[in-house]
Amino acid sequence: MSAALARVNAFRTVRGLVGRLFDLVTTSAVYRPSPLDRHLRDLYTMCQHATVQDQILQSSGAVLLGGTPRNPVAVGLPE
């Protein structure tokens, strides 16, 4: 379960950092060939994956509070 939480945190943190870099570079990231554009799109796509969704946070919270997770497999528990 801690790996699932770490994964969600890592993906979202990196997405935020690259988004901030994109903002700091301003129009250079749009009008010139820039790897930031591709990285930002890739990170937004990766954060749509099932292993990084809010259901992971909800299921982890349920386990930590003694409840039943909605998606036990996603947090590393057997079905």
PyMOL Python script that loads the backbone (N, CA, C, O; Angstrom):
from pymol import cmd

cmd.read_pdbstr("""\
ATOM      1  N   MET A   1       0.822  -1.184   0.000  1.00  0.00           N
ATOM      2  CA  MET A   1       0.000   0.000   0.000  1.00  0.00           C
ATOM      3  C   MET A   1       0.871   1.254   0.000  1.00  0.00           C
ATOM      4  O   MET A   1       0.532   2.235  -0.662  1.00  0.00           O
ATOM      5  N   SER A   2       1.974   1.241   0.722  1.00  0.00           N
ATOM      6  CA  SER A   2       2.824   2.428   0.741  1.00  0.00           C
ATOM      7  C   SER A   2       3.430   2.691  -0.639  1.00  0.00           C
ATOM      8  O   SER A   2       3.669   3.843  -1.003  1.00  0.00           O
ATOM      9  N   ALA A   3       3.677   1.633  -1.400  1.00  0.00           N
ATOM     10  CA  ALA A   3       4.189   1.821  -2.759  1.00  0.00           C
ATOM     11  C   ALA A   3       3.137   2.507  -3.637  1.00  0.00           C
ATOM     12  O   ALA A   3       3.471   3.349  -4.470  1.00  0.00           O
ATOM     13  N   ALA A   4       1.890   2.149  -3.448  1.00  0.00           N
ATOM     14  CA  ALA A   4       0.813   2.767  -4.225  1.00  0.00           C
ATOM     15  C   ALA A   4       0.705   4.252  -3.894  1.00  0.00           C
ATOM     16  O   ALA A   4       0.555   5.081  -4.791  1.00  0.00           O
ATOM     17  N   LEU A   5       0.780   4.585  -2.614  1.00  0.00           N
ATOM     18  CA  LEU A   5       0.719   5.992  -2.219  1.00  0.00           C
ATOM     19  C   LEU A   5       1.933   6.767  -2.720  1.00  0.00           C
ATOM     20  O   LEU A   5       1.808   7.907  -3.165  1.00  0.00           O
ATOM     21  N   ALA A   6       3.104   6.144  -2.645  1.00  0.00           N
ATOM     22  CA  ALA A   6       4.323   6.792  -3.138  1.00  0.00           C
ATOM     23  C   ALA A   6       4.243   7.033  -4.640  1.00  0.00           C
ATOM     24  O   ALA A   6       4.676   8.075  -5.130  1.00  0.00           O
ATOM     25  N   ARG A   7       3.692   6.074  -5.366  1.00  0.00           N
ATOM     26  CA  ARG A   7       3.556   6.201  -6.821  1.00  0.00           C
ATOM     27  C   ARG A   7       2.639   7.372  -7.173  1.00  0.00           C
ATOM     28  O   ARG A   7       2.972   8.183  -8.037  1.00  0.00           O
ATOM     29  N   VAL A   8       1.497   7.461  -6.513  1.00  0.00           N
ATOM     30  CA  VAL A   8       0.563   8.564  -6.777  1.00  0.00           C
ATOM     31  C   VAL A   8       1.239   9.899  -6.468  1.00  0.00           C
ATOM     32  O   VAL A   8       1.143  10.850  -7.243  1.00  0.00           O
ATOM     33  N   ASN A   9       1.916   9.955  -5.336  1.00  0.00           N
ATOM     34  CA  ASN A   9       2.592  11.198  -4.951  1.00  0.00           C
ATOM     35  C   ASN A   9       3.690  11.568  -5.949  1.00  0.00           C
ATOM     36  O   ASN A   9       3.808  12.732  -6.332  1.00  0.00           O
ATOM     37  N   ALA A  10       4.481  10.604  -6.367  1.00  0.00           N
ATOM     38  CA  ALA A  10       5.574  10.877  -7.311  1.00  0.00           C
ATOM     39  C   ALA A  10       5.045  11.390  -8.644  1.00  0.00           C
ATOM     40  O   ALA A  10       5.537  12.395  -9.157  1.00  0.00           O
ATOM     41  N   PHE A  11       4.067  10.725  -9.203  1.00  0.00           N
ATOM     42  CA  PHE A  11       3.514  11.148 -10.491  1.00  0.00           C
ATOM     43  C   PHE A  11       2.930  12.558 -10.405  1.00  0.00           C
ATOM     44  O   PHE A  11       3.183  13.396 -11.271  1.00  0.00           O
ATOM     45  N   ARG A  12       2.155  12.813  -9.361  1.00  0.00           N
ATOM     46  CA  ARG A  12       1.511  14.119  -9.246  1.00  0.00           C
ATOM     47  C   ARG A  12       2.516  15.229  -8.943  1.00  0.00           C
ATOM     48  O   ARG A  12       2.355  16.356  -9.413  1.00  0.00           O
ATOM     49  N   THR A  13       3.544  14.920  -8.165  1.00  0.00           N
ATOM     50  CA  THR A  13       4.567  15.919  -7.871  1.00  0.00           C
ATOM     51  C   THR A  13       5.344  16.293  -9.120  1.00  0.00           C
ATOM     52  O   THR A  13       5.568  17.473  -9.388  1.00  0.00           O
ATOM     53  N   VAL A  14       5.754  15.292  -9.884  1.00  0.00           N
ATOM     54  CA  VAL A  14       6.505  15.562 -11.109  1.00  0.00           C
ATOM     55  C   VAL A  14       5.637  16.312 -12.113  1.00  0.00           C
ATOM     56  O   VAL A  14       6.114  17.227 -12.784  1.00  0.00           O
ATOM     57  N   ARG A  15       4.375  15.934 -12.219  1.00  0.00           N
ATOM     58  CA  ARG A  15       3.471  16.652 -13.127  1.00  0.00           C
ATOM     59  C   ARG A  15       3.386  18.125 -12.733  1.00  0.00           C
ATOM     60  O   ARG A  15       3.395  19.000 -13.600  1.00  0.00           O
ATOM     61  N   GLY A  16       3.305  18.401 -11.449  1.00  0.00           N
ATOM     62  CA  GLY A  16       3.260  19.779 -10.977  1.00  0.00           C
ATOM     63  C   GLY A  16       4.555  20.533 -11.251  1.00  0.00           C
ATOM     64  O   GLY A  16       4.529  21.702 -11.634  1.00  0.00           O
ATOM     65  N   LEU A  17       5.686  19.864 -11.056  1.00  0.00           N
ATOM     66  CA  LEU A  17       6.979  20.507 -11.312  1.00  0.00           C
ATOM     67  C   LEU A  17       7.168  20.837 -12.789  1.00  0.00           C
ATOM     68  O   LEU A  17       7.594  21.940 -13.132  1.00  0.00           O
ATOM     69  N   VAL A  18       6.856  19.891 -13.656  1.00  0.00           N
ATOM     70  CA  VAL A  18       7.007  20.142 -15.087  1.00  0.00           C
ATOM     71  C   VAL A  18       6.010  21.198 -15.544  1.00  0.00           C
ATOM     72  O   VAL A  18       6.331  22.007 -16.414  1.00  0.00           O
ATOM     73  N   GLY A  19       4.818  21.209 -14.981  1.00  0.00           N
ATOM     74  CA  GLY A  19       3.846  22.248 -15.302  1.00  0.00           C
ATOM     75  C   GLY A  19       4.353  23.619 -14.896  1.00  0.00           C
ATOM     76  O   GLY A  19       4.170  24.596 -15.623  1.00  0.00           O
ATOM     77  N   ARG A  20       4.987  23.692 -13.738  1.00  0.00           N
ATOM     78  CA  ARG A  20       5.556  24.967 -13.276  1.00  0.00           C
ATOM     79  C   ARG A  20       6.706  25.403 -14.187  1.00  0.00           C
ATOM     80  O   ARG A  20       6.801  26.578 -14.543  1.00  0.00           O
ATOM     81  N   LEU A  21       7.579  24.465 -14.567  1.00  0.00           N
ATOM     82  CA  LEU A  21       8.660  24.787 -15.504  1.00  0.00           C
ATOM     83  C   LEU A  21       8.103  25.293 -16.833  1.00  0.00           C
ATOM     84  O   LEU A  21       8.614  26.252 -17.412  1.00  0.00           O
ATOM     85  N   PHE A  22       7.056  24.637 -17.299  1.00  0.00           N
ATOM     86  CA  PHE A  22       6.403  25.052 -18.545  1.00  0.00           C
ATOM     87  C   PHE A  22       5.926  26.503 -18.432  1.00  0.00           C
ATOM     88  O   PHE A  22       6.086  27.292 -19.363  1.00  0.00           O
ATOM     89  N   ASP A  23       5.335  26.846 -17.273  1.00  0.00           N
ATOM     90  CA  ASP A  23       4.876  28.217 -17.054  1.00  0.00           C
ATOM     91  C   ASP A  23       6.045  29.200 -17.009  1.00  0.00           C
ATOM     92  O   ASP A  23       5.942  30.310 -17.532  1.00  0.00           O
ATOM     93  N   LEU A  24       7.145  28.801 -16.393  1.00  0.00           N
ATOM     94  CA  LEU A  24       8.300  29.686 -16.281  1.00  0.00           C
ATOM     95  C   LEU A  24       8.981  29.939 -17.624  1.00  0.00           C
ATOM     96  O   LEU A  24       9.505  31.028 -17.858  1.00  0.00           O
ATOM     97  N   VAL A  25       8.977  28.944 -18.500  1.00  0.00           N
ATOM     98  CA  VAL A  25       9.601  29.086 -19.811  1.00  0.00           C
ATOM     99  C   VAL A  25       8.730  29.962 -20.712  1.00  0.00           C
ATOM    100  O   VAL A  25       9.224  30.516 -21.694  1.00  0.00           O
ATOM    101  N   THR A  26       7.494  30.088 -20.405  1.00  0.00           N
ATOM    102  CA  THR A  26       6.478  30.883 -21.130  1.00  0.00           C
ATOM    103  C   THR A  26       6.348  30.432 -22.576  1.00  0.00           C
ATOM    104  O   THR A  26       6.343  29.231 -22.848  1.00  0.00           O
ATOM    105  N   THR A  27       6.246  31.366 -23.503  1.00  0.00           N
ATOM    106  CA  THR A  27       5.928  31.005 -24.886  1.00  0.00           C
ATOM    107  C   THR A  27       7.026  30.223 -25.580  1.00  0.00           C
ATOM    108  O   THR A  27       6.776  29.615 -26.620  1.00  0.00           O
ATOM    109  N   SER A  28       8.229  30.220 -25.038  1.00  0.00           N
ATOM    110  CA  SER A  28       9.304  29.422 -25.639  1.00  0.00           C
ATOM    111  C   SER A  28       8.931  27.941 -25.684  1.00  0.00           C
ATOM    112  O   SER A  28       9.326  27.214 -26.596  1.00  0.00           O
ATOM    113  N   ALA A  29       8.169  27.512 -24.693  1.00  0.00           N
ATOM    114  CA  ALA A  29       7.768  26.108 -24.643  1.00  0.00           C
ATOM    115  C   ALA A  29       6.728  25.775 -25.696  1.00  0.00           C
ATOM    116  O   ALA A  29       6.520  24.603 -26.010  1.00  0.00           O
ATOM    117  N   VAL A  30       6.072  26.786 -26.247  1.00  0.00           N
ATOM    118  CA  VAL A  30       5.019  26.556 -27.229  1.00  0.00           C
ATOM    119  C   VAL A  30       5.521  26.756 -28.657  1.00  0.00           C
ATOM    120  O   VAL A  30       5.217  25.954 -29.540  1.00  0.00           O
ATOM    121  N   TYR A  31       6.279  27.813 -28.885  1.00  0.00           N
ATOM    122  CA  TYR A  31       6.662  28.176 -30.248  1.00  0.00           C
ATOM    123  C   TYR A  31       7.979  27.576 -30.731  1.00  0.00           C
ATOM    124  O   TYR A  31       8.206  27.499 -31.939  1.00  0.00           O
ATOM    125  N   ARG A  32       8.832  27.159 -29.841  1.00  0.00           N
ATOM    126  CA  ARG A  32      10.086  26.530 -30.237  1.00  0.00           C
ATOM    127  C   ARG A  32       9.979  25.040 -29.943  1.00  0.00           C
ATOM    128  O   ARG A  32       9.240  24.628 -29.049  1.00  0.00           O
ATOM    129  N   PRO A  33      10.712  24.244 -30.689  1.00  0.00           N
ATOM    130  CA  PRO A  33      10.724  22.818 -30.323  1.00  0.00           C
ATOM    131  C   PRO A  33      11.264  22.672 -28.894  1.00  0.00           C
ATOM    132  O   PRO A  33      12.423  22.987 -28.624  1.00  0.00           O
ATOM    133  N   SER A  34      10.433  22.205 -28.015  1.00  0.00           N
ATOM    134  CA  SER A  34      10.806  22.118 -26.613  1.00  0.00           C
ATOM    135  C   SER A  34      10.434  20.748 -26.059  1.00  0.00           C
ATOM    136  O   SER A  34       9.312  20.283 -26.256  1.00  0.00           O
ATOM    137  N   PRO A  35      11.371  20.096 -25.364  1.00  0.00           N
ATOM    138  CA  PRO A  35      11.019  18.821 -24.741  1.00  0.00           C
ATOM    139  C   PRO A  35       9.997  18.991 -23.617  1.00  0.00           C
ATOM    140  O   PRO A  35       9.317  18.032 -23.253  1.00  0.00           O
ATOM    141  N   LEU A  36       9.882  20.203 -23.065  1.00  0.00           N
ATOM    142  CA  LEU A  36       8.915  20.421 -21.992  1.00  0.00           C
ATOM    143  C   LEU A  36       7.489  20.165 -22.464  1.00  0.00           C
ATOM    144  O   LEU A  36       6.678  19.614 -21.719  1.00  0.00           O
ATOM    145  N   ASP A  37       7.184  20.552 -23.671  1.00  0.00           N
ATOM    146  CA  ASP A  37       5.850  20.321 -24.214  1.00  0.00           C
ATOM    147  C   ASP A  37       5.516  18.838 -24.208  1.00  0.00           C
ATOM    148  O   ASP A  37       4.445  18.432 -23.755  1.00  0.00           O
ATOM    149  N   ARG A  38       6.432  18.043 -24.709  1.00  0.00           N
ATOM    150  CA  ARG A  38       6.210  16.587 -24.756  1.00  0.00           C
ATOM    151  C   ARG A  38       6.156  15.987 -23.357  1.00  0.00           C
ATOM    152  O   ARG A  38       5.309  15.136 -23.084  1.00  0.00           O
ATOM    153  N   HIS A  39       7.044  16.416 -22.471  1.00  0.00           N
ATOM    154  CA  HIS A  39       7.061  15.891 -21.101  1.00  0.00           C
ATOM    155  C   HIS A  39       5.760  16.224 -20.373  1.00  0.00           C
ATOM    156  O   HIS A  39       5.209  15.390 -19.655  1.00  0.00           O
ATOM    157  N   LEU A  40       5.282  17.439 -20.563  1.00  0.00           N
ATOM    158  CA  LEU A  40       4.042  17.836 -19.901  1.00  0.00           C
ATOM    159  C   LEU A  40       2.865  16.990 -20.387  1.00  0.00           C
ATOM    160  O   LEU A  40       2.059  16.521 -19.583  1.00  0.00           O
ATOM    161  N   ARG A  41       2.769  16.798 -21.701  1.00  0.00           N
ATOM    162  CA  ARG A  41       1.684  15.961 -22.241  1.00  0.00           C
ATOM    163  C   ARG A  41       1.821  14.518 -21.756  1.00  0.00           C
ATOM    164  O   ARG A  41       0.823  13.889 -21.404  1.00  0.00           O
ATOM    165  N   ASP A  42       3.041  13.989 -21.735  1.00  0.00           N
ATOM    166  CA  ASP A  42       3.251  12.623 -21.260  1.00  0.00           C
ATOM    167  C   ASP A  42       2.842  12.466 -19.797  1.00  0.00           C
ATOM    168  O   ASP A  42       2.213  11.475 -19.425  1.00  0.00           O
ATOM    169  N   LEU A  43       3.201  13.443 -18.975  1.00  0.00           N
ATOM    170  CA  LEU A  43       2.863  13.357 -17.557  1.00  0.00           C
ATOM    171  C   LEU A  43       1.364  13.442 -17.316  1.00  0.00           C
ATOM    172  O   LEU A  43       0.827  12.739 -16.460  1.00  0.00           O
ATOM    173  N   TYR A  44       0.697  14.292 -18.061  1.00  0.00           N
ATOM    174  CA  TYR A  44      -0.762  14.355 -17.914  1.00  0.00           C
ATOM    175  C   TYR A  44      -1.407  13.039 -18.351  1.00  0.00           C
ATOM    176  O   TYR A  44      -2.385  12.591 -17.753  1.00  0.00           O
ATOM    177  N   THR A  45      -0.859  12.431 -19.384  1.00  0.00           N
ATOM    178  CA  THR A  45      -1.372  11.132 -19.833  1.00  0.00           C
ATOM    179  C   THR A  45      -1.118  10.068 -18.778  1.00  0.00           C
ATOM    180  O   THR A  45      -2.014   9.286 -18.461  1.00  0.00           O
ATOM    181  N   MET A  46       0.092  10.028 -18.228  1.00  0.00           N
ATOM    182  CA  MET A  46       0.423   9.027 -17.208  1.00  0.00           C
ATOM    183  C   MET A  46      -0.456   9.180 -15.969  1.00  0.00           C
ATOM    184  O   MET A  46      -0.832   8.187 -15.346  1.00  0.00           O
ATOM    185  N   CYS A  47      -0.777  10.403 -15.616  1.00  0.00           N
ATOM    186  CA  CYS A  47      -1.595  10.631 -14.421  1.00  0.00           C
ATOM    187  C   CYS A  47      -3.060  10.247 -14.629  1.00  0.00           C
ATOM    188  O   CYS A  47      -3.841  10.252 -13.678  1.00  0.00           O
ATOM    189  N   GLN A  48      -3.432   9.917 -15.854  1.00  0.00           N
ATOM    190  CA  GLN A  48      -4.778   9.410 -16.120  1.00  0.00           C
ATOM    191  C   GLN A  48      -4.852   7.897 -15.980  1.00  0.00           C
ATOM    192  O   GLN A  48      -5.938   7.320 -16.038  1.00  0.00           O
ATOM    193  N   HIS A  49      -3.720   7.261 -15.797  1.00  0.00           N
ATOM    194  CA  HIS A  49      -3.670   5.806 -15.660  1.00  0.00           C
ATOM    195  C   HIS A  49      -4.366   5.390 -14.365  1.00  0.00           C
ATOM    196  O   HIS A  49      -4.393   6.147 -13.395  1.00  0.00           O
ATOM    197  N   ALA A  50      -4.917   4.204 -14.358  1.00  0.00           N
ATOM    198  CA  ALA A  50      -5.671   3.707 -13.201  1.00  0.00           C
ATOM    199  C   ALA A  50      -4.837   3.637 -11.926  1.00  0.00           C
ATOM    200  O   ALA A  50      -5.381   3.752 -10.827  1.00  0.00           O
ATOM    201  N   THR A  51      -3.527   3.450 -12.056  1.00  0.00           N
ATOM    202  CA  THR A  51      -2.691   3.319 -10.858  1.00  0.00           C
ATOM    203  C   THR A  51      -2.347   4.659 -10.216  1.00  0.00           C
ATOM    204  O   THR A  51      -1.628   4.697  -9.218  1.00  0.00           O
ATOM    205  N   VAL A  52      -2.853   5.756 -10.775  1.00  0.00           N
ATOM    206  CA  VAL A  52      -2.552   7.076 -10.221  1.00  0.00           C
ATOM    207  C   VAL A  52      -3.845   7.858  -9.940  1.00  0.00           C
ATOM    208  O   VAL A  52      -3.795   9.062  -9.689  1.00  0.00           O
ATOM    209  N   GLN A  53      -4.963   7.199  -9.979  1.00  0.00           N
ATOM    210  CA  GLN A  53      -6.246   7.869  -9.787  1.00  0.00           C
ATOM    211  C   GLN A  53      -6.579   8.040  -8.307  1.00  0.00           C
ATOM    212  O   GLN A  53      -5.935   7.448  -7.441  1.00  0.00           O
ATOM    213  N   ASP A  54      -7.585   8.850  -8.033  1.00  0.00           N
ATOM    214  CA  ASP A  54      -8.019   9.086  -6.657  1.00  0.00           C
ATOM    215  C   ASP A  54      -8.497   7.817  -5.963  1.00  0.00           C
ATOM    216  O   ASP A  54      -8.483   7.739  -4.735  1.00  0.00           O
ATOM    217  N   GLN A  55      -8.920   6.820  -6.742  1.00  0.00           N
ATOM    218  CA  GLN A  55      -9.379   5.577  -6.110  1.00  0.00           C
ATOM    219  C   GLN A  55      -8.256   4.916  -5.310  1.00  0.00           C
ATOM    220  O   GLN A  55      -8.525   4.199  -4.347  1.00  0.00           O
ATOM    221  N   ILE A  56      -6.999   5.150  -5.700  1.00  0.00           N
ATOM    222  CA  ILE A  56      -5.873   4.608  -4.946  1.00  0.00           C
ATOM    223  C   ILE A  56      -5.812   5.278  -3.580  1.00  0.00           C
ATOM    224  O   ILE A  56      -5.621   4.609  -2.565  1.00  0.00           O
ATOM    225  N   LEU A  57      -5.972   6.592  -3.553  1.00  0.00           N
ATOM    226  CA  LEU A  57      -5.965   7.312  -2.282  1.00  0.00           C
ATOM    227  C   LEU A  57      -7.147   6.893  -1.409  1.00  0.00           C
ATOM    228  O   LEU A  57      -7.001   6.718  -0.199  1.00  0.00           O
ATOM    229  N   GLN A  58      -8.310   6.736  -2.025  1.00  0.00           N
ATOM    230  CA  GLN A  58      -9.499   6.334  -1.267  1.00  0.00           C
ATOM    231  C   GLN A  58      -9.348   4.921  -0.711  1.00  0.00           C
ATOM    232  O   GLN A  58      -9.688   4.666   0.445  1.00  0.00           O
ATOM    233  N   SER A  59      -8.840   4.004  -1.533  1.00  0.00           N
ATOM    234  CA  SER A  59      -8.668   2.623  -1.072  1.00  0.00           C
ATOM    235  C   SER A  59      -7.603   2.541   0.008  1.00  0.00           C
ATOM    236  O   SER A  59      -7.765   1.798   0.976  1.00  0.00           O
ATOM    237  N   SER A  60      -6.527   3.285  -0.139  1.00  0.00           N
ATOM    238  CA  SER A  60      -5.474   3.291   0.881  1.00  0.00           C
ATOM    239  C   SER A  60      -5.996   3.862   2.189  1.00  0.00           C
ATOM    240  O   SER A  60      -5.715   3.331   3.264  1.00  0.00           O
ATOM    241  N   GLY A  61      -6.753   4.938   2.095  1.00  0.00           N
ATOM    242  CA  GLY A  61      -7.342   5.524   3.294  1.00  0.00           C
ATOM    243  C   GLY A  61      -8.293   4.567   3.991  1.00  0.00           C
ATOM    244  O   GLY A  61      -8.320   4.494   5.219  1.00  0.00           O
ATOM    245  N   ALA A  62      -9.070   3.835   3.210  1.00  0.00           N
ATOM    246  CA  ALA A  62      -9.990   2.852   3.799  1.00  0.00           C
ATOM    247  C   ALA A  62      -9.222   1.784   4.562  1.00  0.00           C
ATOM    248  O   ALA A  62      -9.614   1.407   5.666  1.00  0.00           O
ATOM    249  N   VAL A  63      -8.128   1.292   3.982  1.00  0.00           N
ATOM    250  CA  VAL A  63      -7.324   0.265   4.651  1.00  0.00           C
ATOM    251  C   VAL A  63      -6.714   0.825   5.931  1.00  0.00           C
ATOM    252  O   VAL A  63      -6.761   0.182   6.979  1.00  0.00           O
ATOM    253  N   LEU A  64      -6.146   2.017   5.844  1.00  0.00           N
ATOM    254  CA  LEU A  64      -5.502   2.619   7.015  1.00  0.00           C
ATOM    255  C   LEU A  64      -6.488   2.895   8.147  1.00  0.00           C
ATOM    256  O   LEU A  64      -6.116   2.875   9.321  1.00  0.00           O
ATOM    257  N   LEU A  65      -7.747   3.153   7.790  1.00  0.00           N
ATOM    258  CA  LEU A  65      -8.772   3.418   8.805  1.00  0.00           C
ATOM    259  C   LEU A  65      -9.569   2.178   9.189  1.00  0.00           C
ATOM    260  O   LEU A  65     -10.557   2.269   9.917  1.00  0.00           O
ATOM    261  N   GLY A  66      -9.134   1.013   8.694  1.00  0.00           N
ATOM    262  CA  GLY A  66      -9.787  -0.241   9.065  1.00  0.00           C
ATOM    263  C   GLY A  66     -11.012  -0.582   8.243  1.00  0.00           C
ATOM    264  O   GLY A  66     -11.782  -1.462   8.628  1.00  0.00           O
ATOM    265  N   GLY A  67     -11.210   0.081   7.135  1.00  0.00           N
ATOM    266  CA  GLY A  67     -12.363  -0.178   6.286  1.00  0.00           C
ATOM    267  C   GLY A  67     -12.032  -1.133   5.158  1.00  0.00           C
ATOM    268  O   GLY A  67     -10.960  -1.738   5.128  1.00  0.00           O
ATOM    269  N   THR A  68     -12.957  -1.258   4.241  1.00  0.00           N
ATOM    270  CA  THR A  68     -12.781  -2.123   3.081  1.00  0.00           C
ATOM    271  C   THR A  68     -12.469  -1.262   1.864  1.00  0.00           C
ATOM    272  O   THR A  68     -13.240  -0.366   1.520  1.00  0.00           O
ATOM    273  N   PRO A  69     -11.340  -1.530   1.212  1.00  0.00           N
ATOM    274  CA  PRO A  69     -10.998  -0.727   0.038  1.00  0.00           C
ATOM    275  C   PRO A  69     -11.881  -1.071  -1.150  1.00  0.00           C
ATOM    276  O   PRO A  69     -12.292  -2.222  -1.305  1.00  0.00           O
ATOM    277  N   ARG A  70     -12.177  -0.084  -1.991  1.00  0.00           N
ATOM    278  CA  ARG A  70     -12.963  -0.316  -3.201  1.00  0.00           C
ATOM    279  C   ARG A  70     -12.156  -1.090  -4.231  1.00  0.00           C
ATOM    280  O   ARG A  70     -12.716  -1.846  -5.026  1.00  0.00           O
ATOM    281  N   ASN A  71     -10.846  -0.903  -4.217  1.00  0.00           N
ATOM    282  CA  ASN A  71      -9.977  -1.551  -5.191  1.00  0.00           C
ATOM    283  C   ASN A  71      -8.774  -2.137  -4.458  1.00  0.00           C
ATOM    284  O   ASN A  71      -7.707  -1.522  -4.447  1.00  0.00           O
ATOM    285  N   PRO A  72      -8.921  -3.313  -3.844  1.00  0.00           N
ATOM    286  CA  PRO A  72      -7.845  -3.878  -3.045  1.00  0.00           C
ATOM    287  C   PRO A  72      -6.590  -4.220  -3.856  1.00  0.00           C
ATOM    288  O   PRO A  72      -5.478  -4.092  -3.343  1.00  0.00           O
ATOM    289  N   VAL A  73      -6.744  -4.641  -5.076  1.00  0.00           N
ATOM    290  CA  VAL A  73      -5.597  -5.015  -5.914  1.00  0.00           C
ATOM    291  C   VAL A  73      -4.717  -3.805  -6.189  1.00  0.00           C
ATOM    292  O   VAL A  73      -3.492  -3.923  -6.222  1.00  0.00           O
ATOM    293  N   ALA A  74      -5.326  -2.651  -6.385  1.00  0.00           N
ATOM    294  CA  ALA A  74      -4.570  -1.434  -6.711  1.00  0.00           C
ATOM    295  C   ALA A  74      -3.675  -0.980  -5.570  1.00  0.00           C
ATOM    296  O   ALA A  74      -2.686  -0.285  -5.801  1.00  0.00           O
ATOM    297  N   VAL A  75      -4.001  -1.357  -4.358  1.00  0.00           N
ATOM    298  CA  VAL A  75      -3.163  -0.984  -3.218  1.00  0.00           C
ATOM    299  C   VAL A  75      -2.322  -2.148  -2.718  1.00  0.00           C
ATOM    300  O   VAL A  75      -1.761  -2.096  -1.624  1.00  0.00           O
ATOM    301  N   GLY A  76      -2.239  -3.199  -3.527  1.00  0.00           N
ATOM    302  CA  GLY A  76      -1.356  -4.328  -3.223  1.00  0.00           C
ATOM    303  C   GLY A  76      -1.932  -5.381  -2.304  1.00  0.00           C
ATOM    304  O   GLY A  76      -1.179  -6.146  -1.702  1.00  0.00           O
ATOM    305  N   LEU A  77      -3.245  -5.442  -2.180  1.00  0.00           N
ATOM    306  CA  LEU A  77      -3.888  -6.458  -1.341  1.00  0.00           C
ATOM    307  C   LEU A  77      -4.508  -7.525  -2.223  1.00  0.00           C
ATOM    308  O   LEU A  77      -4.928  -7.230  -3.342  1.00  0.00           O
ATOM    309  N   PRO A  78      -4.576  -8.770  -1.739  1.00  0.00           N
ATOM    310  CA  PRO A  78      -5.264  -9.802  -2.530  1.00  0.00           C
ATOM    311  C   PRO A  78      -6.761  -9.526  -2.598  1.00  0.00           C
ATOM    312  O   PRO A  78      -7.327  -8.858  -1.733  1.00  0.00           O
ATOM    313  N   GLU A  79      -7.383 -10.049  -3.638  1.00  0.00           N
ATOM    314  CA  GLU A  79      -8.830  -9.812  -3.806  1.00  0.00           C
ATOM    315  C   GLU A  79      -9.647 -10.482  -2.770  1.00  0.00           C
ATOM    316  O   GLU A  79     -10.873 -10.373  -2.785  1.00  0.00           O
TER     317      GLU A  79
END
""", "prot")
cmd.dss("prot")
cmd.show_as("cartoon", "prot")
cmd.util.cbc("prot")
cmd.orient("prot")
